[in-house]
Amino acid sequence: NFAFETALKAMDMEPSQEESLRILKAMKVLSGKAGIYGMIGGQTVDVEAEKKQLKLSKDQLLFTYENKTAALLQASLMIGASLAGADDNMIKKLEAVGYDLGIAFQLQDDILDIVGSTEVLGKPVGSDADQNKVTYVSFLGMDKAIEEQKRLSKEAYDILNEIAKEISV
């Protein structure tokens, strides 16, 4: 709620009609990406699964990744673009970048939980396995998880390069 409160303070600056529409568009993104089919929903599934020691299916795990990390990154990119006056096509591209980076981040976190170090992770290596948490590595295997992480990262990079070419014209 504090995010909404803070964002709506932009209206205190008495924006123009165009700026007001941009703010409204950004608020729509924030409400969607933060809500039940966004960060709140993803976090709820994650916390409940951990609390009840449930083994999530691959689809449920992807749901948490999509609606926690990916939604957070998507919201950040899309809100900034909305406020800057980007068109819907540009915002869709940035939504895709946020998705790819969010899932790639979670995959990398799963990978590092096996092969990383406590210094890099900020938590004990192997903590997912110790807590019987399912990860994408447990579904895909290490090689496929690494391959998917790289594919998503490259896809995000390619979209960003495409955007850079569009805006530098």
Secondary structure as a PSIPRED ss2 file (coil, helix, strand):
# PSIPRED VFORMAT (PSIPRED V4.0)

   1 N C   1.000  0.000  0.000
   2 F H   0.000  1.000  0.000
   3 A H   0.000  1.000  0.000
   4 F H   0.000  1.000  0.000
   5 E H   0.000  1.000  0.000
   6 T H   0.000  1.000  0.000
   7 A H   0.000  1.000  0.000
   8 L H   0.000  1.000  0.000
   9 K H   0.000  1.000  0.000
  10 A H   0.000  1.000  0.000
  11 M H   0.000  1.000  0.000
  12 D H   0.000  1.000  0.000
  13 M H   0.000  1.000  0.000
  14 E C   1.000  0.000  0.000
  15 P C   1.000  0.000  0.000
  16 S C   1.000  0.000  0.000
  17 Q H   0.000  1.000  0.000
  18 E H   0.000  1.000  0.000
  19 E H   0.000  1.000  0.000
  20 S H   0.000  1.000  0.000
  21 L H   0.000  1.000  0.000
  22 R H   0.000  1.000  0.000
  23 I H   0.000  1.000  0.000
  24 L H   0.000  1.000  0.000
  25 K H   0.000  1.000  0.000
  26 A H   0.000  1.000  0.000
  27 M H   0.000  1.000  0.000
  28 K H   0.000  1.000  0.000
  29 V H   0.000  1.000  0.000
  30 L H   0.000  1.000  0.000
  31 S H   0.000  1.000  0.000
  32 G H   0.000  1.000  0.000
  33 K H   0.000  1.000  0.000
  34 A H   0.000  1.000  0.000
  35 G C   1.000  0.000  0.000
  36 I C   1.000  0.000  0.000
  37 Y C   1.000  0.000  0.000
  38 G C   1.000  0.000  0.000
  39 M H   0.000  1.000  0.000
  40 I H   0.000  1.000  0.000
  41 G H   0.000  1.000  0.000
  42 G H   0.000  1.000  0.000
  43 Q H   0.000  1.000  0.000
  44 T H   0.000  1.000  0.000
  45 V H   0.000  1.000  0.000
  46 D H   0.000  1.000  0.000
  47 V H   0.000  1.000  0.000
  48 E H   0.000  1.000  0.000
  49 A H   0.000  1.000  0.000
  50 E H   0.000  1.000  0.000
  51 K H   0.000  1.000  0.000
  52 K C   1.000  0.000  0.000
  53 Q C   1.000  0.000  0.000
  54 L C   1.000  0.000  0.000
  55 K C   1.000  0.000  0.000
  56 L C   1.000  0.000  0.000
  57 S C   1.000  0.000  0.000
  58 K H   0.000  1.000  0.000
  59 D H   0.000  1.000  0.000
  60 Q H   0.000  1.000  0.000
  61 L H   0.000  1.000  0.000
  62 L H   0.000  1.000  0.000
  63 F H   0.000  1.000  0.000
  64 T H   0.000  1.000  0.000
  65 Y H   0.000  1.000  0.000
  66 E H   0.000  1.000  0.000
  67 N H   0.000  1.000  0.000
  68 K H   0.000  1.000  0.000
  69 T H   0.000  1.000  0.000
  70 A H   0.000  1.000  0.000
  71 A H   0.000  1.000  0.000
  72 L H   0.000  1.000  0.000
  73 L H   0.000  1.000  0.000
  74 Q H   0.000  1.000  0.000
  75 A H   0.000  1.000  0.000
  76 S H   0.000  1.000  0.000
  77 L H   0.000  1.000  0.000
  78 M H   0.000  1.000  0.000
  79 I H   0.000  1.000  0.000
  80 G H   0.000  1.000  0.000
  81 A H   0.000  1.000  0.000
  82 S H   0.000  1.000  0.000
  83 L H   0.000  1.000  0.000
  84 A H   0.000  1.000  0.000
  85 G C   1.000  0.000  0.000
  86 A C   1.000  0.000  0.000
  87 D C   1.000  0.000  0.000
  88 D H   0.000  1.000  0.000
  89 N H   0.000  1.000  0.000
  90 M H   0.000  1.000  0.000
  91 I H   0.000  1.000  0.000
  92 K H   0.000  1.000  0.000
  93 K H   0.000  1.000  0.000
  94 L H   0.000  1.000  0.000
  95 E H   0.000  1.000  0.000
  96 A H   0.000  1.000  0.000
  97 V H   0.000  1.000  0.000
  98 G H   0.000  1.000  0.000
  99 Y H   0.000  1.000  0.000
 100 D H   0.000  1.000  0.000
 101 L H   0.000  1.000  0.000
 102 G H   0.000  1.000  0.000
 103 I H   0.000  1.000  0.000
 104 A H   0.000  1.000  0.000
 105 F H   0.000  1.000  0.000
 106 Q H   0.000  1.000  0.000
 107 L H   0.000  1.000  0.000
 108 Q H   0.000  1.000  0.000
 109 D H   0.000  1.000  0.000
 110 D H   0.000  1.000  0.000
 111 I H   0.000  1.000  0.000
 112 L H   0.000  1.000  0.000
 113 D H   0.000  1.000  0.000
 114 I H   0.000  1.000  0.000
 115 V H   0.000  1.000  0.000
 116 G C   1.000  0.000  0.000
 117 S C   1.000  0.000  0.000
 118 T H   0.000  1.000  0.000
 119 E H   0.000  1.000  0.000
 120 V H   0.000  1.000  0.000
 121 L H   0.000  1.000  0.000
 122 G C   1.000  0.000  0.000
 123 K C   1.000  0.000  0.000
 124 P C   1.000  0.000  0.000
 125 V C   1.000  0.000  0.000
 126 G C   1.000  0.000  0.000
 127 S H   0.000  1.000  0.000
 128 D H   0.000  1.000  0.000
 129 A H   0.000  1.000  0.000
 130 D H   0.000  1.000  0.000
 131 Q C   1.000  0.000  0.000
 132 N C   1.000  0.000  0.000
 133 K C   1.000  0.000  0.000
 134 V C   1.000  0.000  0.000
 135 T C   1.000  0.000  0.000
 136 Y H   0.000  1.000  0.000
 137 V H   0.000  1.000  0.000
 138 S H   0.000  1.000  0.000
 139 F H   0.000  1.000  0.000
 140 L H   0.000  1.000  0.000
 141 G C   1.000  0.000  0.000
 142 M H   0.000  1.000  0.000
 143 D H   0.000  1.000  0.000
 144 K H   0.000  1.000  0.000
 145 A H   0.000  1.000  0.000
 146 I H   0.000  1.000  0.000
 147 E H   0.000  1.000  0.000
 148 E H   0.000  1.000  0.000
 149 Q H   0.000  1.000  0.000
 150 K H   0.000  1.000  0.000
 151 R H   0.000  1.000  0.000
 152 L H   0.000  1.000  0.000
 153 S H   0.000  1.000  0.000
 154 K H   0.000  1.000  0.000
 155 E H   0.000  1.000  0.000
 156 A H   0.000  1.000  0.000
 157 Y H   0.000  1.000  0.000
 158 D H   0.000  1.000  0.000
 159 I H   0.000  1.000  0.000
 160 L H   0.000  1.000  0.000
 161 N H   0.000  1.000  0.000
 162 E H   0.000  1.000  0.000
 163 I H   0.000  1.000  0.000
 164 A H   0.000  1.000  0.000
 165 K H   0.000  1.000  0.000
 166 E H   0.000  1.000  0.000
 167 I H   0.000  1.000  0.000
 168 S C   1.000  0.000  0.000
 169 V C   1.000  0.000  0.000
